[in-house]
Amino acid sequence: DEEAEQAAKYILAIQKEDYTTNIELTLSCQNLPKLDFFSHSDPMVVCYLIEGNIVIRLLIFSSGKKIELGKTEVIIDNPNPKFATSIAVPYNFEKKQQVIVNEISLIFIAELEIYDIDELKERDDLDKQELIGYVQTTIHEIVCSPSQQINKTIIHPK
């Protein structure tokens, strides 16, 4: 649709402005479910930026295009991991990371997927790992929250 295409071009123009910088996400989880039979899960988080989330008159449509921004390390046998590896996420401090054009808005969403890594040698092949769950948030929500921290409930896939 032509309006959505115009909005997408506008978003790309905004991303090229000088006000965009990277913020570092430091991640932790609490009370992860035990997916392994004999031990706790071995968690790792993968962070994506989801592009093309379009809101038209309060209905959300997603292009489904995920851009991987980074992964944490795997923490063995721990339901409450505090990851040492931070993940850089682009953020434009001048904008809310939401653009509205003719009642169409595009929202930049970060999705954090938490996996139980069963095969350390193949940690990059997520099809061979078990998805514990995921969390979605806007970058704006993180930056504007008190002390720049948020707590989210993990959405479980089952």
C-alpha positions as CSV (number, residue, x, y, z in Angstrom):
1,D,0.0,0.0,0.0
2,E,1.4,3.4,-1.0
3,E,0.9,5.1,2.5
4,A,2.8,2.3,4.2
5,E,5.6,2.6,1.7
6,Q,5.8,6.4,2.3
7,A,6.0,5.8,6.1
8,A,8.7,3.2,5.6
9,K,10.8,5.6,3.5
10,Y,10.3,8.3,6.2
11,I,11.6,5.8,8.9
12,L,14.7,5.1,6.9
13,A,15.4,8.8,6.6
14,I,15.1,9.2,10.4
15,Q,17.5,6.4,11.0
16,K,20.2,8.3,9.0
17,E,20.0,11.4,11.2
18,D,23.0,12.2,13.5
19,Y,20.9,11.8,16.6
20,T,20.9,8.0,16.5
21,T,23.3,6.3,18.9
22,N,23.7,2.9,20.4
23,I,22.5,2.1,23.9
24,E,23.8,-0.9,25.8
25,L,21.3,-3.4,27.1
26,T,22.4,-5.4,30.1
27,L,20.2,-8.4,30.6
28,S,19.1,-10.7,33.4
29,C,16.3,-13.2,34.0
30,Q,14.6,-14.5,37.1
31,N,12.9,-17.8,37.8
32,L,13.4,-19.3,34.4
33,P,11.5,-22.6,34.1
34,K,13.5,-25.9,34.3
35,L,13.5,-27.4,30.9
36,D,16.3,-29.9,31.4
37,F,15.5,-33.1,33.1
38,F,18.5,-33.3,35.5
39,S,19.4,-29.6,35.9
40,H,18.3,-26.1,35.5
41,S,18.2,-24.5,32.0
42,D,21.3,-23.2,30.4
43,P,20.0,-19.8,29.2
44,M,21.2,-17.4,26.4
45,V,19.3,-14.3,25.2
46,V,19.1,-13.3,21.5
47,C,18.1,-9.7,20.9
48,Y,16.3,-8.6,17.7
49,L,15.1,-5.3,16.3
50,I,11.8,-6.0,14.6
51,E,11.3,-3.7,11.6
52,G,8.0,-2.8,9.9
53,N,5.6,-2.9,12.8
54,I,2.9,-0.8,11.3
55,V,-0.1,0.4,13.3
56,I,-3.1,1.5,11.1
57,R,-6.1,2.7,13.1
58,L,-5.0,0.7,16.1
59,L,-4.5,-2.5,14.2
60,I,-0.9,-3.9,14.3
61,F,0.6,-5.4,11.2
62,S,4.2,-6.7,11.2
63,S,6.4,-7.4,8.3
64,G,8.1,-10.0,10.5
65,K,11.5,-8.8,9.5
66,K,13.8,-9.4,12.4
67,I,17.4,-8.0,12.6
68,E,19.6,-9.8,15.0
69,L,21.5,-7.3,17.2
70,G,23.4,-9.7,19.3
71,K,23.5,-12.6,21.8
72,T,24.6,-13.0,25.3
73,E,26.8,-15.8,26.6
74,V,25.4,-19.1,27.8
75,I,25.1,-19.4,31.6
76,I,25.2,-23.0,32.6
77,D,22.5,-24.4,35.0
78,N,21.1,-21.1,36.2
79,P,17.4,-20.1,36.6
80,N,18.4,-16.5,37.5
81,P,21.2,-15.5,35.1
82,K,22.8,-12.1,35.0
83,F,24.5,-11.9,31.7
84,A,27.9,-10.2,31.4
85,T,27.6,-9.6,27.6
86,S,25.7,-6.4,26.8
87,I,23.9,-5.8,23.5
88,A,24.1,-2.5,21.5
89,V,20.7,-1.3,20.3
90,P,20.3,1.8,18.1
91,Y,18.2,4.6,19.6
92,N,17.3,8.1,18.4
93,F,17.1,10.4,21.4
94,E,15.2,13.0,19.5
95,K,12.3,10.8,18.6
96,K,10.0,8.3,20.3
97,Q,11.0,5.7,17.8
98,Q,7.5,5.9,16.4
99,V,6.5,7.8,13.3
100,I,3.0,8.6,12.3
101,V,2.1,9.4,8.7
102,N,-1.5,9.6,7.6
103,E,-2.8,7.6,10.6
104,I,-0.1,5.0,9.9
105,S,2.7,4.6,12.5
106,L,5.8,2.5,12.5
107,I,7.1,1.3,15.8
108,F,10.6,0.0,16.5
109,I,10.3,-3.0,18.8
110,A,13.1,-5.0,20.5
111,E,12.4,-8.7,21.0
112,L,14.5,-10.7,23.4
113,E,14.3,-14.4,22.9
114,I,15.5,-16.6,25.8
115,Y,16.8,-20.1,24.8
116,D,17.8,-23.2,26.8
117,I,21.1,-24.1,25.1
118,D,21.4,-27.9,25.0
119,E,24.2,-28.1,22.4
120,L,26.9,-25.5,23.3
121,K,28.9,-26.3,20.2
122,E,25.8,-25.4,18.1
123,R,24.6,-22.4,20.1
124,D,24.2,-20.3,17.0
125,D,21.8,-22.9,15.4
126,L,18.6,-21.8,17.3
127,D,16.6,-24.6,15.6
128,K,18.5,-27.1,17.7
129,Q,17.8,-25.2,21.0
130,E,14.7,-24.9,23.1
131,L,12.9,-21.6,23.2
132,I,12.1,-20.7,26.9
133,G,10.1,-17.6,25.8
134,Y,10.4,-14.1,24.7
135,V,9.8,-10.5,25.7
136,Q,8.9,-7.5,23.5
137,T,9.4,-3.8,24.4
138,T,10.1,-0.5,22.7
139,I,13.5,1.0,23.0
140,H,11.7,4.2,24.2
141,E,10.2,2.3,27.1
142,I,13.6,1.2,28.4
143,V,15.3,4.6,28.0
144,C,12.4,6.5,29.6
145,S,11.8,4.2,32.6
146,P,13.1,5.1,36.0
147,S,16.8,4.2,36.3
148,Q,16.5,2.9,32.7
149,Q,15.4,-0.6,33.9
150,I,12.3,-2.5,33.1
151,N,10.9,-5.8,34.2
152,K,8.8,-7.9,31.8
153,T,7.1,-11.2,32.1
154,I,8.4,-13.8,29.7
155,I,5.8,-15.0,27.1
156,H,6.1,-18.7,26.9
157,P,5.6,-20.3,23.5
158,K,3.5,-23.3,24.7
